[in-house]
């Protein structure tokens, strides 16, 4: 997006009527910029974020002092074409994209809205639950699964894992990948 703005308006010797079109253009541009990803002027909650977009991933972590933090993106480690979100505290750098999927299952059925980026199936006959992560979320088979009940997951393909499960008990999991 581009916005018209003339920082040299008004000039000290300008009559307001001479500069009015440029001043109105400047005010319209300011209004348009503020409304991008924010609640705009004259609206309850005005000025607060509706979302945050970062245009270009950085090539490396920015330098920070311990008194300031920064949120930024840089190329992902699994797929460099996809930006990963990071937070730098000045003391440490945290990859905010580690969690790729999660869910809470009871007999292969997600409980309420307790799932993200995956589907699951359960075989009551074998007691095996198969979880498939949404295509494009995971790259390869180099990912980790943490299960809430201490059961071990078996990674069986790109974004696919299974675990044995005796029915009637809820199992939560998270899928991690750098």
PARO-507375 format. One line per field, with one value per residue (C-alpha): x, y, z; residue in one letter; residue number from 1. Coordinates in Angstrom, 3 decimals. Each point is the difference from the previous one (the first is absolute). Layout:
u <- [X_...] $
v <- [Y_...] $
w <- [Z_...] $
type <- [A_...] $
seq <- [NUM_...] $
# end
This chain:
u <- [0.000_1.124_-1.415_0.302_1.530_1.687_2.036_0.680_-3.657_-0.913_2.835_0.295_-1.172_-2.865_-3.551_-2.041_-2.240_3.049_1.210_-3.403_0.026_3.473_-0.911_-3.158_2.057_2.444_-2.829_-1.670_3.319_0.518_-3.539_0.620_3.338_-1.442_-2.874_2.369_0.011_-1.471_-3.415_-0.221_-0.971_-3.420_-0.631_-0.098_3.439_1.576_3.750_0.166_1.340_-2.269_3.021_3.715_1.674_3.730_0.944_3.463_1.790_3.372_3.128_1.207_-1.002_0.100_2.337_-1.853_0.820_-1.445_-2.424_-1.851_-1.640_-0.944_-2.437_1.104_0.029_2.849_0.177_-1.126_2.481_-2.100_-1.212_1.916_-2.827_-2.322_0.619_0.239_-0.863_2.646_0.183_3.373_0.106_3.538_1.011_-1.353_-1.682_-3.208_-1.448_-3.761_-0.792_1.104_-3.551_-1.281_-3.106_-1.786_-3.094_-1.907_-1.577_-2.468_-0.324_1.379_-2.424_1.230_-1.604_-1.849_2.299_3.096_2.022_2.074_1.426_-0.791_-2.508_-0.177_-1.464_-0.286_-0.351_-1.863_1.057_3.769_0.054_2.104_-0.598_1.395_0.522_0.668_1.321_-1.442_2.030_2.756_0.228_2.738_3.028_1.287_-0.022_2.328_-2.566_-0.852_-3.232_-0.680_-2.924_-1.673_-0.255_3.620_-0.830_2.590_-0.886_1.273_0.724_-1.156_0.222_0.126_-2.242_-1.486_0.379_-1.737_-0.269_-1.656_-2.850_-2.493_-3.399_-1.876_2.903_0.795_3.421_1.532_2.888_2.115_2.087_3.259_2.405_2.743] $
v <- [0.000_3.528_3.214_3.536_2.356_3.351_0.879_3.499_1.066_2.547_2.425_2.975_2.468_-2.179_1.189_-2.911_0.094_-0.473_-3.075_-1.485_-2.750_-1.185_0.196_-2.044_-2.575_-0.229_-0.472_-2.625_-1.885_0.119_-1.309_-2.821_-0.986_-0.058_-2.222_-2.678_-2.853_2.355_1.158_3.452_3.451_0.739_-3.656_-1.674_-1.527_2.303_-0.374_-3.604_-2.748_-2.346_-2.009_0.461_-0.547_0.134_0.529_-1.521_-2.625_1.032_-1.943_-0.139_0.924_3.766_1.343_0.907_1.307_-1.572_2.933_-0.546_-2.903_-0.487_-2.153_-0.812_-2.660_-1.745_-2.933_-3.301_-2.765_-2.846_1.962_3.188_1.297_0.259_2.726_-1.037_2.364_0.782_2.053_1.392_1.069_1.325_-3.002_-2.808_-0.669_-2.063_-1.687_0.498_-2.478_-3.187_-1.253_-1.219_-1.888_-1.062_-1.819_-1.678_-3.303_-2.376_-3.225_1.735_2.925_3.514_1.488_3.188_2.377_-1.459_-0.566_1.926_-1.012_-3.723_-2.808_-3.299_-3.466_-2.727_-3.740_-1.448_-3.452_0.632_2.940_2.003_3.708_1.528_3.753_1.794_3.555_2.333_-0.056_2.628_0.490_-2.612_-0.571_-3.576_-2.417_1.976_1.186_-0.772_-1.043_0.433_-2.019_0.787_-3.569_-1.084_-2.140_-0.049_1.242_-1.762_2.358_-1.871_2.586_3.696_1.565_-3.363_-1.760_-2.768_-1.047_-2.842_1.033_-1.739_1.606_2.058_2.257_3.431_0.461_3.370_0.531_2.726_-0.261_1.958_0.789_2.592] $
w <- [0.000_-0.677_1.396_-1.306_2.545_-0.379_3.111_-1.375_0.354_1.180_-0.630_2.390_-2.640_-1.329_0.410_1.375_-3.057_-2.263_1.923_0.800_-2.699_1.087_3.695_-0.638_-1.935_2.924_2.524_-2.215_-0.264_3.781_0.512_-2.496_1.571_3.530_-1.172_-1.377_2.536_2.635_1.062_-1.590_1.245_1.523_0.875_3.409_0.581_-2.585_-0.378_1.232_-2.238_-1.935_-1.167_-0.547_-3.371_-0.568_-3.616_-0.426_2.115_1.404_-0.881_3.615_3.534_0.686_2.662_3.216_3.434_3.130_0.403_-3.257_-1.774_-3.615_-1.914_-3.563_-2.675_-1.747_-2.379_1.457_0.745_-1.428_-3.013_-0.743_-2.212_3.026_2.562_3.662_2.854_2.631_3.177_1.133_3.657_-0.142_2.126_-2.189_-3.341_-0.064_-3.085_0.315_-2.792_1.723_0.565_-3.353_1.159_3.163_1.135_2.808_-1.037_1.564_-2.030_-3.097_0.227_0.683_3.084_-0.925_-1.847_1.652_-3.156_-2.501_-3.407_0.160_-0.381_1.867_-0.276_2.626_-0.401_2.960_-1.180_0.077_2.442_-2.454_-0.541_-3.204_-0.140_-3.297_0.081_-2.641_-3.241_-0.131_3.784_0.550_-2.217_-0.062_2.916_2.254_2.548_3.615_1.674_3.703_1.375_3.305_1.285_-0.495_-3.029_-2.768_-3.461_-3.107_-2.885_-3.075_-2.771_-0.861_2.635_1.042_3.336_1.898_3.607_1.871_2.169_2.200_-0.523_2.533_1.003_-1.435_-1.552_-0.806_-2.374_-1.546_-3.151_-0.104_-2.840_-0.324] $
type <- [X_X_X_X_X_X_X_X_X_X_X_X_X_X_X_X_X_X_X_X_X_X_X_X_X_X_X_X_X_X_X_X_X_X_X_X_X_X_X_X_X_X_X_X_X_X_X_X_X_X_X_X_X_X_X_X_X_X_X_X_X_X_X_X_X_X_X_X_X_X_X_X_X_X_X_X_X_X_X_X_X_X_X_X_X_X_X_X_X_X_X_X_X_X_X_X_X_X_X_X_X_X_X_X_X_X_X_X_X_X_X_X_X_X_X_X_X_X_X_X_X_X_X_X_X_X_X_X_X_X_X_X_X_X_X_X_X_X_X_X_X_X_X_X_X_X_X_X_X_X_X_X_X_X_X_X_X_X_X_X_X_X_X_X_X_X_X_X_X_X_X_X_X_X_X_X_X_X] $
seq <- [1_2_3_4_5_6_7_8_9_10_11_12_13_14_15_16_17_18_19_20_21_22_23_24_25_26_27_28_29_30_31_32_33_34_35_36_37_38_39_40_41_42_43_44_45_46_47_48_49_50_51_52_53_54_55_56_57_58_59_60_61_62_63_64_65_66_67_68_69_70_71_72_73_74_75_76_77_78_79_80_81_82_83_84_85_86_87_88_89_90_91_92_93_94_95_96_97_98_99_100_101_102_103_104_105_106_107_108_109_110_111_112_113_114_115_116_117_118_119_120_121_122_123_124_125_126_127_128_129_130_131_132_133_134_135_136_137_138_139_140_141_142_143_144_145_146_147_148_149_150_151_152_153_154_155_156_157_158_159_160_161_162_163_164_165_166_167_168_169_170_171_172_173_174_175_176_177_178] $
# end
